Amino acid sequence: MTTGAGALLTVVGLAALLLPLRQAFDLGRLFQFPGTRYGGYLLFDGSFLLFGIPLLLVGIRRWAVDAKLAKLPQGPGYLQQPQQPYYPGQQPRQ
């Protein structure tokens, strides 16, 4: 989720800064609240890039950590804690 939000903010912010002026204003209208005159100021001052790039980097880092944790060995040589036949605090049956 973080990666998607970061990518969206980064792409929209970069597009607003690189597109021709007419198309950039049309892009800004997508982020306008109904009934307001114009609400896309954050597109043109670089705020979308300022917030989007760190979110994107945090999301990518999280994906990498999750992928590394998914690759941990689970085979027969894997050190596991001994399984208890009962829940902690519960007395064993006799």
Secondary structure, 3 states (H helix, E strand, C coil): CHHHHHHHHHHHHHHHHHCCHHHHHHHHHCCCCCCCCCCCHHHHCCHHHHHHHHHHHHHHHHHHHHHHHHCCCCCCCCCCCCCCCCCCCCCCCC
